[in-house]
Amino acid sequence: MSFLGFATYGLVVEADTFLDYTQLFTLYRGLKKKLKKKRTFKINFSCIIPYTKKPVSARMGKGKGAWRGFHVFLRKGSILLEISDMNYYKLQLLLKECMNKLPVKTKIVKLKI
């Protein structure tokens, strides 16, 4: 399991999965809107793996297909998101909203000193 390096609370991924750029961006936008300038947060991953897809109506052969976007592969136990100090109950509500936006099961972790 990875350790929190930036903040005191975080979201840990509980299964291996791929996340798309749009999913990470909606998470970022939602956090930015809720936290405003009060607190800082960090998303630990960026989408660097391109993926391709052919149209359904295409016949076999003639190449791999056009690029559709970028994604990132997350392993079980990796820290997806870190948030600095704030009230635990408000933070829990915020992180539950973040969990609902993601297609993978996650859990909240706290830095132990």
Z-matrix of the N, CA and C atoms (Angstrom, degrees):
N
C 1 1.451
C 2 1.525 1 109.89
N 3 1.296 2 116.78 1 140.08
C 4 1.460 3 122.31 2 178.90
C 5 1.525 4 110.24 3 -76.10
N 6 1.317 5 116.11 4 162.50
C 7 1.450 6 121.55 5 -179.37
C 8 1.517 7 110.24 6 -111.80
N 9 1.336 8 115.43 7 152.04
C 10 1.459 9 120.22 8 175.68
C 11 1.522 10 108.38 9 -73.05
N 12 1.316 11 116.56 10 128.56
C 13 1.448 12 119.41 11 -178.05
C 14 1.510 13 113.25 12 -117.05
N 15 1.325 14 117.04 13 -15.94
C 16 1.458 15 120.52 14 -172.40
C 17 1.520 16 111.84 15 -111.82
N 18 1.322 17 118.09 16 -39.90
C 19 1.454 18 121.87 17 -170.78
C 20 1.529 19 110.58 18 -137.37
N 21 1.334 20 115.47 19 -173.38
C 22 1.461 21 119.88 20 -175.93
C 23 1.523 22 114.00 21 -97.45
N 24 1.317 23 118.83 22 -20.94
C 25 1.460 24 121.92 23 179.21
C 26 1.519 25 109.74 24 -125.53
N 27 1.327 26 115.87 25 151.90
C 28 1.451 27 118.93 26 -179.81
C 29 1.509 28 112.82 27 -157.33
N 30 1.335 29 115.42 28 170.32
C 31 1.462 30 123.41 29 174.54
C 32 1.524 31 108.52 30 -110.84
N 33 1.325 32 116.26 31 128.52
C 34 1.458 33 122.20 32 -179.68
C 35 1.519 34 108.66 33 -110.24
N 36 1.325 35 116.83 34 134.49
C 37 1.458 36 122.95 35 178.30
C 38 1.524 37 108.37 36 -78.55
N 39 1.346 38 117.07 37 133.80
C 40 1.467 39 120.94 38 -176.98
C 41 1.519 40 113.91 39 -104.30
N 42 1.328 41 118.69 40 3.78
C 43 1.467 42 121.35 41 177.07
C 44 1.519 43 108.63 42 -152.99
N 45 1.329 44 116.95 43 151.78
C 46 1.461 45 121.06 44 175.41
C 47 1.526 46 109.36 45 -66.74
N 48 1.321 47 116.89 46 134.21
C 49 1.467 48 120.06 47 -177.28
C 50 1.523 49 110.92 48 -160.44
N 51 1.320 50 115.34 49 165.57
C 52 1.458 51 123.54 50 169.97
C 53 1.518 52 108.24 51 -105.68
N 54 1.333 53 117.61 52 136.04
C 55 1.462 54 122.19 53 173.16
C 56 1.514 55 108.47 54 -116.38
N 57 1.314 56 115.25 55 136.99
C 58 1.446 57 122.87 56 -179.55
C 59 1.528 58 109.92 57 -85.36
N 60 1.325 59 116.38 58 162.06
C 61 1.456 60 121.73 59 178.56
C 62 1.523 61 110.89 60 -60.59
N 63 1.316 62 117.91 61 -40.13
C 64 1.470 63 120.58 62 -177.68
C 65 1.527 64 111.08 63 -65.26
N 66 1.321 65 117.87 64 -35.65
C 67 1.464 66 120.86 65 178.78
C 68 1.519 67 111.16 66 -67.18
N 69 1.321 68 117.40 67 -42.76
C 70 1.460 69 120.44 68 177.33
C 71 1.529 70 111.73 69 -67.22
N 72 1.332 71 116.21 70 -36.26
C 73 1.459 72 119.11 71 -179.24
C 74 1.528 73 111.40 72 -69.85
N 75 1.334 74 118.98 73 -38.18
C 76 1.461 75 120.27 74 176.92
C 77 1.523 76 110.61 75 -66.17
N 78 1.327 77 117.39 76 -36.23
C 79 1.461 78 121.15 77 175.19
C 80 1.531 79 110.26 78 -62.66
N 81 1.326 80 116.78 79 -46.71
C 82 1.468 81 121.77 80 179.21
C 83 1.528 82 111.26 81 -61.65
N 84 1.331 83 116.53 82 -45.43
C 85 1.460 84 120.84 83 -178.07
C 86 1.525 85 111.58 84 -65.01
N 87 1.340 86 117.03 85 -40.76
C 88 1.457 87 120.78 86 178.68
C 89 1.516 88 112.24 87 -65.08
N 90 1.329 89 117.02 88 -41.87
C 91 1.458 90 120.37 89 178.25
C 92 1.524 91 111.53 90 -66.32
N 93 1.313 92 116.06 91 -40.78
C 94 1.464 93 120.52 92 179.48
C 95 1.527 94 110.73 93 -61.59
N 96 1.333 95 115.74 94 -39.00
C 97 1.464 96 121.01 95 -179.21
C 98 1.528 97 111.50 96 -69.96
N 99 1.324 98 117.25 97 -41.72
C 100 1.463 99 121.06 98 -176.98
C 101 1.529 100 112.43 99 -75.98
N 102 1.339 101 117.88 100 -41.39
C 103 1.457 102 120.83 101 -174.59
C 104 1.520 103 113.37 102 -84.06
N 105 1.312 104 117.19 103 -26.11
C 106 1.456 105 124.03 104 -176.87
C 107 1.530 106 109.20 105 54.00
N 108 1.330 107 119.49 106 -124.98
C 109 1.467 108 119.79 107 -179.07
C 110 1.523 109 111.93 108 -108.10
N 111 1.325 110 116.97 109 9.34
C 112 1.459 111 120.08 110 -175.82
C 113 1.522 112 112.44 111 -71.13
N 114 1.313 113 116.65 112 -47.07
C 115 1.458 114 121.33 113 -173.13
C 116 1.518 115 110.71 114 -126.00
N 117 1.311 116 114.39 115 162.29
C 118 1.456 117 119.51 116 176.86
C 119 1.520 118 109.79 117 -109.29
N 120 1.302 119 115.63 118 150.70
C 121 1.454 120 121.51 119 176.60
C 122 1.516 121 108.97 120 -142.92
N 123 1.324 122 115.03 121 164.01
C 124 1.460 123 120.37 122 -178.49
C 125 1.516 124 108.90 123 -143.51
N 126 1.339 125 116.51 124 127.73
C 127 1.459 126 121.80 125 171.61
C 128 1.524 127 105.85 126 -95.32
N 129 1.317 128 116.84 127 122.11
C 130 1.459 129 121.74 128 -169.21
C 131 1.520 130 115.30 129 -80.63
N 132 1.316 131 119.22 130 -5.41
C 133 1.453 132 121.00 131 -175.65
C 134 1.517 133 110.61 132 -127.32
N 135 1.318 134 115.93 133 153.31
C 136 1.458 135 121.39 134 171.92
C 137 1.524 136 108.27 135 -130.53
N 138 1.296 137 116.10 136 152.85
C 139 1.470 138 121.44 137 -175.90
C 140 1.517 139 109.05 138 -81.83
N 141 1.331 140 116.86 139 113.43
C 142 1.460 141 120.33 140 -176.92
C 143 1.523 142 113.09 141 -125.60
N 144 1.329 143 118.13 142 -8.63
C 145 1.460 144 120.41 143 -177.27
C 146 1.528 145 109.21 144 -97.11
N 147 1.337 146 118.89 145 115.69
C 148 1.471 147 119.41 146 178.15
C 149 1.523 148 110.28 147 -77.12
N 150 1.344 149 115.82 148 146.60
C 151 1.457 150 118.65 149 174.25
C 152 1.525 151 109.49 150 -128.57
N 153 1.330 152 114.95 151 149.80
C 154 1.459 153 121.60 152 -176.36
C 155 1.515 154 109.88 153 -118.61
N 156 1.338 155 114.93 154 160.78
C 157 1.450 156 120.05 155 178.22
C 158 1.520 157 108.49 156 -156.36
N 159 1.330 158 114.88 157 137.41
C 160 1.462 159 119.82 158 175.68
C 161 1.523 160 108.64 159 -92.98
N 162 1.330 161 117.65 160 152.68
C 163 1.461 162 119.17 161 175.57
C 164 1.527 163 110.74 162 -65.55
N 165 1.317 164 116.73 163 155.79
C 166 1.465 165 121.73 164 -177.06
C 167 1.523 166 110.86 165 -64.19
N 168 1.308 167 117.35 166 -35.55
C 169 1.462 168 121.09 167 -175.17
C 170 1.533 169 113.24 168 -79.86
N 171 1.329 170 118.51 169 -2.32
C 172 1.466 171 121.18 170 -177.00
C 173 1.526 172 110.97 171 -74.85
N 174 1.316 173 115.16 172 145.41
C 175 1.462 174 119.93 173 176.44
C 176 1.522 175 110.22 174 -82.94
N 177 1.324 176 115.19 175 171.84
C 178 1.460 177 120.79 176 -179.44
C 179 1.538 178 110.24 177 -65.60
N 180 1.321 179 115.56 178 150.07
C 181 1.452 180 120.86 179 177.24
C 182 1.512 181 112.86 180 85.92
N 183 1.304 182 116.66 181 -166.06
C 184 1.473 183 125.07 182 177.80
C 185 1.531 184 113.14 183 61.74
N 186 1.322 185 116.68 184 38.00
C 187 1.458 186 119.54 185 169.27
C 188 1.511 187 115.05 186 96.51
N 189 1.306 188 112.86 187 -177.09
C 190 1.456 189 122.16 188 -170.61
C 191 1.522 190 113.44 189 -88.14
N 192 1.298 191 118.86 190 -27.65
C 193 1.456 192 121.89 191 -178.09
C 194 1.514 193 111.20 192 113.74
N 195 1.330 194 115.04 193 171.14
C 196 1.459 195 121.33 194 -177.75
C 197 1.522 196 110.93 195 -82.38
N 198 1.336 197 116.38 196 155.81
C 199 1.457 198 120.87 197 176.09
C 200 1.512 199 108.96 198 -68.24
N 201 1.313 200 116.41 199 134.70
C 202 1.460 201 121.89 200 178.55
C 203 1.520 202 112.29 201 -104.59
N 204 1.305 203 117.98 202 -22.51
C 205 1.454 204 120.45 203 -179.25
C 206 1.512 205 110.95 204 161.53
N 207 1.326 206 114.92 205 -162.99
C 208 1.452 207 121.54 206 -178.41
C 209 1.521 208 109.63 207 -126.79
N 210 1.316 209 116.27 208 150.28
C 211 1.450 210 120.86 209 175.11
C 212 1.522 211 110.37 210 -144.94
N 213 1.332 212 115.29 211 174.44
C 214 1.452 213 122.27 212 179.43
C 215 1.528 214 107.97 213 -131.93
N 216 1.333 215 116.46 214 144.05
C 217 1.456 216 121.59 215 177.35
C 218 1.515 217 108.80 216 -97.51
N 219 1.340 218 116.60 217 125.26
C 220 1.456 219 121.89 218 179.45
C 221 1.528 220 109.67 219 -111.06
N 222 1.309 221 116.17 220 130.86
C 223 1.461 222 121.22 221 176.86
C 224 1.536 223 110.23 222 -90.38
N 225 1.305 224 115.03 223 157.89
C 226 1.458 225 121.32 224 177.80
C 227 1.530 226 109.43 225 -61.22
N 228 1.330 227 116.28 226 131.64
C 229 1.460 228 121.19 227 177.74
C 230 1.511 229 114.82 228 92.95
N 231 1.329 230 118.20 229 -2.55
C 232 1.466 231 118.78 230 179.90
C 233 1.531 232 109.99 231 -84.03
N 234 1.328 233 115.12 232 146.48
C 235 1.464 234 121.65 233 -178.84
C 236 1.525 235 108.06 234 -83.09
N 237 1.327 236 116.54 235 118.22
C 238 1.461 237 121.65 236 -178.69
C 239 1.518 238 111.44 237 -85.66
N 240 1.324 239 116.85 238 -40.55
C 241 1.454 240 121.73 239 -169.67
C 242 1.520 241 109.22 240 -142.75
N 243 1.336 242 116.54 241 142.39
C 244 1.460 243 121.78 242 176.33
C 245 1.518 244 109.26 243 -130.61
N 246 1.345 245 115.91 244 137.44
C 247 1.468 246 121.75 245 -179.71
C 248 1.520 247 108.48 246 -129.78
N 249 1.352 248 116.42 247 139.49
C 250 1.461 249 120.85 248 -178.47
C 251 1.527 250 110.70 249 -76.79
N 252 1.333 251 115.12 250 -179.24
C 253 1.466 252 122.21 251 -173.19
C 254 1.523 253 113.32 252 -55.00
N 255 1.319 254 114.70 253 134.51
C 256 1.457 255 123.03 254 169.31
C 257 1.521 256 107.42 255 -164.74
N 258 1.310 257 117.09 256 174.71
C 259 1.461 258 122.31 257 -179.52
C 260 1.527 259 109.84 258 -58.17
N 261 1.330 260 117.22 259 131.02
C 262 1.465 261 121.21 260 -173.36
C 263 1.525 262 112.33 261 -62.59
N 264 1.325 263 117.93 262 -38.17
C 265 1.459 264 120.08 263 -176.68
C 266 1.532 265 112.02 264 -71.01
N 267 1.326 266 116.71 265 -40.33
C 268 1.465 267 120.16 266 174.60
C 269 1.524 268 110.53 267 -65.36
N 270 1.315 269 115.24 268 -40.78
C 271 1.458 270 120.48 269 178.83
C 272 1.524 271 111.35 270 -64.01
N 273 1.325 272 116.70 271 -39.13
C 274 1.460 273 120.79 272 179.67
C 275 1.526 274 110.67 273 -63.25
N 276 1.332 275 117.47 274 -42.03
C 277 1.470 276 120.58 275 176.81
C 278 1.522 277 111.05 276 -63.46
N 279 1.321 278 116.14 277 -42.67
C 280 1.459 279 120.72 278 179.60
C 281 1.517 280 111.46 279 -63.54
N 282 1.317 281 117.84 280 -45.86
C 283 1.458 282 120.77 281 -178.60
C 284 1.524 283 112.31 282 -70.16
N 285 1.326 284 118.20 283 -28.72
C 286 1.467 285 120.04 284 174.89
C 287 1.525 286 110.61 285 -67.65
N 288 1.336 287 116.87 286 -36.15
C 289 1.469 288 119.84 287 173.87
C 290 1.528 289 110.35 288 -63.14
N 291 1.324 290 116.35 289 -41.02
C 292 1.466 291 120.81 290 177.70
C 293 1.524 292 110.94 291 -63.71
N 294 1.317 293 116.87 292 -39.69
C 295 1.460 294 121.12 293 178.58
C 296 1.522 295 111.59 294 -61.80
N 297 1.329 296 116.00 295 -37.31
C 298 1.465 297 120.08 296 -179.92
C 299 1.528 298 112.15 297 -69.41
N 300 1.318 299 117.19 298 -26.57
C 301 1.462 300 120.41 299 179.64
C 302 1.526 301 112.80 300 -78.95
N 303 1.319 302 116.85 301 -19.13
C 304 1.465 303 120.81 302 -176.67
C 305 1.527 304 111.53 303 -95.36
N 306 1.333 305 117.79 304 144.80
C 307 1.463 306 120.92 305 -179.62
C 308 1.526 307 113.82 306 -84.88
N 309 1.309 308 118.22 307 6.81
C 310 1.456 309 122.10 308 -177.70
C 311 1.530 310 108.81 309 -121.95
N 312 1.326 311 116.04 310 151.93
C 313 1.452 312 120.98 311 179.57
C 314 1.524 313 109.17 312 -75.92
N 315 1.338 314 116.05 313 131.39
C 316 1.462 315 121.76 314 -179.81
C 317 1.520 316 109.77 315 -132.81
N 318 1.329 317 116.40 316 165.60
C 319 1.454 318 120.27 317 174.39
C 320 1.520 319 109.79 318 -139.54
N 321 1.329 320 116.17 319 159.27
C 322 1.466 321 123.27 320 -177.85
C 323 1.527 322 108.68 321 -89.48
N 324 1.332 323 116.42 322 133.22
C 325 1.459 324 121.32 323 175.86
C 326 1.526 325 109.29 324 -123.54
N 327 1.340 326 115.59 325 154.83
C 328 1.445 327 122.12 326 179.32
C 329 1.517 328 109.27 327 -124.15
N 330 1.320 329 116.26 328 142.96
C 331 1.463 330 121.83 329 176.98
C 332 1.515 331 109.11 330 -69.30
N 333 1.327 332 116.41 331 128.49
C 334 1.468 333 120.60 332 177.59
C 335 1.511 334 108.64 333 -103.66
N 336 1.329 335 114.57 334 126.49
C 337 1.471 336 120.57 335 -178.16
C 338 1.504 337 109.35 336 -101.68
